[in-house]
Amino acid sequence: MKSLRVLATLLLALPAISCNRTTSGKRQFFVAFSQANNAEPYRAAQNELMTRLFTQAGDVNLVIADAQQDNSKQIAQVETFIRQHPDLLIVAPNERAALTAVMGEAMEQKIPVICLERDILQPNYTTLVHSDNIVIGRMAGEFIRDYLIGKYKQPKGNVVEIHGLLGVEAAINRHKGATDVLAAYPNIKVIADPVADWIQARAKDRMTEVLRGQSSIDVVYAHNDPMAVGAYLAAKELGREHEMIFVGVDGLGGPAGGIKKVADGILAATFVYPLCVDKTVEIALQMLRNPSFHPAREYTVAPQLVTPQNAAELYKQTTLTQ
């Protein structure tokens, strides 16, 4: 109930925010951002960076609504934003299908829409800023294949794949990319594929169940770093963490991020899935300030492999930029 009261307070405040578009004679733009789930570290990092960059811009009032991984809540939040007619709407969809129609309503109201990081079933947006999850999945598949060849002198071994939220583009394509690679090697077997909804605690529980049923595991590939860490913690509790390696995705900076987990030897690798916020804010400011600017339909930001060989340097770089 407390979260609902906070949400209601936020939404009631929106009219005042949206109407206050001049400050000391300077135009102030109202940007509304519907975030899928603030509780995920990746999402929290997006929020922090977006807030900082728009604050630095000096002419943007940013409001962030947290959908808390609830489709109906996110739809209601976007509908409320539409009624306030922001200068720009940014949406990080919780799920592809659920947000398609309401984002179409925003487009019908002539509200510019940036789809951030996750796409939807129909192109109901002005522009999409994302990275390529199929590419990340392929990179993960290649890393796993190469590790197993190094371990056994041939491509064989047992893999556990921990999925994110079912139906979400990131989970679908991180799975597809890895499968595209590993399917060529019939002796590399995915022996379990639990779903943990991107959450570390759930991954720990699911991995505990897998460990109790599987005596031989070589690789755990999780669709994000928190789930990979959850799997590691489950294996450590049972004294089996050295039997297998753990591979994640996201590659966030900071002491709790995936890059540090690789540097510390908890993860064997992760893949930097860019926050995509820098590019989003760059495009957003051009859209807001320059009426003649027409963004491209899609912007793709490249991922990066993180291993023990480059983790310390990358961690240092991210620390300096945060």
Backbone hydrogen bonds, N-H to C=O, Kabsch-Sander energy under -0.5 kcal/mol:
donor,donor_aa,acceptor,acceptor_aa,energy
5,R,1,M,-2.2
6,V,2,K,-2.3
7,L,3,S,-2.3
8,A,4,L,-2.6
9,T,5,R,-2.4
10,L,6,V,-2.2
11,L,7,L,-2.7
12,L,8,A,-2.5
13,A,9,T,-1.4
14,L,10,L,-0.7
14,L,11,L,-0.7
17,I,13,A,-1.7
18,S,14,L,-3.3
19,C,15,P,-2.1
20,N,16,A,-1.2
21,R,19,C,-1.7
23,T,26,K,-2.6
26,K,23,T,-2.1
28,Q,21,R,-3.4
29,F,27,R,-0.5
29,F,59,D,-3.1
31,V,29,F,-0.7
31,V,61,N,-2.6
32,A,30,F,-0.5
32,A,88,L,-2.4
33,F,63,V,-3.0
34,S,90,I,-2.7
35,Q,33,F,-0.8
35,Q,65,A,-2.8
40,E,37,N,-1.3
44,A,40,E,-2.7
45,A,41,P,-2.3
46,Q,42,Y,-1.9
47,N,43,R,-2.5
48,E,44,A,-2.4
49,L,45,A,-2.3
50,M,46,Q,-2.7
51,T,47,N,-2.6
52,R,48,E,-2.2
53,L,49,L,-2.7
54,F,50,M,-2.5
55,T,51,T,-2.1
56,Q,52,R,-2.2
57,A,53,L,-1.4
58,G,54,F,-1.1
58,G,55,T,-0.6
61,N,29,F,-3.6
62,L,60,V,-0.7
63,V,31,V,-2.2
65,A,33,F,-2.7
67,A,35,Q,-2.6
67,A,65,A,-0.6
69,Q,36,A,-2.9
70,D,67,A,-1.3
71,N,69,Q,-0.5
74,Q,70,D,-2.3
75,I,71,N,-2.6
76,A,72,S,-2.2
77,Q,73,K,-2.3
78,V,74,Q,-2.6
79,E,75,I,-2.6
80,T,76,A,-2.1
81,F,77,Q,-2.4
82,I,78,V,-2.5
83,R,79,E,-1.8
84,Q,80,T,-1.1
84,Q,81,F,-0.7
85,H,81,F,-0.6
85,H,82,I,-1.3
87,D,30,F,-1.8
88,L,30,F,-1.3
89,L,112,P,-2.6
90,I,32,A,-3.2
91,V,114,I,-2.5
92,A,34,S,-2.7
96,R,167,G,-0.7
99,L,95,E,-1.2
100,T,96,R,-0.5
100,T,97,A,-1.0
101,A,97,A,-0.5
103,M,99,L,-1.9
104,G,100,T,-1.3
105,E,101,A,-1.6
106,A,102,V,-1.5
107,M,103,M,-1.7
108,E,104,G,-2.2
109,Q,105,E,-1.4
110,K,107,M,-1.8
111,I,106,A,-2.2
114,I,89,L,-2.7
115,C,113,V,-0.6
115,C,127,T,-2.7
116,L,91,V,-2.9
116,L,114,I,-0.7
117,E,115,C,-0.6
117,E,129,V,-3.6
118,R,116,L,-2.3
121,L,96,R,-0.9
124,N,122,Q,-2.7
125,Y,123,P,-1.7
126,T,113,V,-2.3
127,T,113,V,-1.6
128,L,297,R,-1.4
129,V,115,C,-2.4
130,H,128,L,-0.5
130,H,299,Y,-2.6
133,N,131,S,-0.8
136,I,132,D,-1.9
137,G,133,N,-2.5
138,R,134,I,-2.5
139,M,135,V,-2.6
140,A,136,I,-2.4
141,G,137,G,-2.7
142,E,138,R,-2.7
143,F,139,M,-2.2
144,I,140,A,-2.7
145,R,141,G,-2.6
146,D,142,E,-2.6
147,Y,143,F,-2.4
148,L,144,I,-2.4
149,I,145,R,-2.4
150,G,146,D,-2.2
151,K,147,Y,-1.9
152,Y,148,L,-2.9
153,K,149,I,-2.2
154,Q,148,L,-0.6
156,K,154,Q,-1.7
157,G,187,N,-2.3
159,V,189,K,-3.2
160,V,219,V,-2.7
161,E,192,A,-2.4
162,I,160,V,-0.6
162,I,221,Y,-2.4
163,H,161,E,-0.7
163,H,194,P,-3.0
168,V,165,L,-1.6
172,I,168,V,-2.6
173,N,169,E,-2.8
174,R,170,A,-2.3
175,H,171,A,-1.7
176,K,172,I,-2.4
177,G,173,N,-2.8
178,A,174,R,-1.2
179,T,175,H,-2.6
180,D,176,K,-2.7
181,V,177,G,-1.1
182,L,178,A,-2.8
183,A,179,T,-2.4
184,A,181,V,-1.3
185,Y,182,L,-2.1
188,I,185,Y,-2.3
189,K,157,G,-2.7
189,K,187,N,-0.8
191,I,159,V,-2.1
191,I,189,K,-0.9
192,A,159,V,-0.9
196,A,163,H,-2.6
197,D,164,G,-0.6
199,I,196,A,-2.1
203,A,199,I,-2.2
204,K,200,Q,-2.3
205,D,201,A,-1.9
206,R,202,R,-2.8
207,M,203,A,-2.8
208,T,204,K,-2.0
209,E,205,D,-1.7
210,V,206,R,-2.0
211,L,207,M,-2.9
212,R,208,T,-1.6
213,G,209,E,-0.8
213,G,210,V,-1.0
214,Q,210,V,-1.5
218,D,158,N,-2.4
219,V,158,N,-1.8
220,V,245,I,-2.5
221,Y,160,V,-3.1
221,Y,219,V,-0.5
222,A,220,V,-0.6
222,A,247,V,-2.9
223,H,162,I,-2.1
225,D,249,V,-2.0
228,A,224,N,-1.7
229,V,225,D,-2.9
230,G,226,P,-2.3
231,A,227,M,-2.3
232,Y,228,A,-2.1
233,L,229,V,-2.6
234,A,230,G,-1.9
235,A,231,A,-2.3
236,K,232,Y,-2.7
237,E,233,L,-2.1
238,L,234,A,-1.0
239,G,236,K,-1.6
240,R,235,A,-3.2
241,E,235,A,-0.5
243,E,240,R,-1.7
244,M,241,E,-0.5
245,I,218,D,-2.1
247,V,220,V,-3.1
248,G,269,A,-2.2
250,D,271,F,-2.8
257,G,254,G,-1.4
259,I,252,L,-1.9
261,K,257,G,-1.5
262,V,258,G,-1.9
263,A,259,I,-2.4
264,D,260,K,-2.2
265,G,262,V,-1.4
266,I,261,K,-2.2
267,L,261,K,-1.5
268,A,246,F,-2.7
269,A,246,F,-1.0
270,T,306,V,-1.8
272,V,304,Q,-3.4
273,Y,250,D,-1.4
273,Y,271,F,-0.8
280,T,276,C,-1.7
281,V,277,V,-3.1
282,E,278,D,-2.3
283,I,279,K,-2.6
284,A,280,T,-3.0
285,L,281,V,-2.7
286,Q,282,E,-1.4
287,M,283,I,-2.4
288,L,284,A,-2.6
289,R,285,L,-2.4
290,N,286,Q,-2.0
293,F,290,N,-2.3
299,Y,128,L,-3.0
301,V,130,H,-2.4
304,Q,272,V,-0.8
306,V,270,T,-3.1
310,N,307,T,-1.2
311,A,307,T,-1.8
314,L,310,N,-2.4
315,Y,311,A,-2.7
316,K,312,A,-2.0
317,Q,313,E,-2.2
318,T,314,L,-2.7
319,T,315,Y,-2.1
320,L,316,K,-1.8
321,T,317,Q,-1.4
322,Q,318,T,-0.9
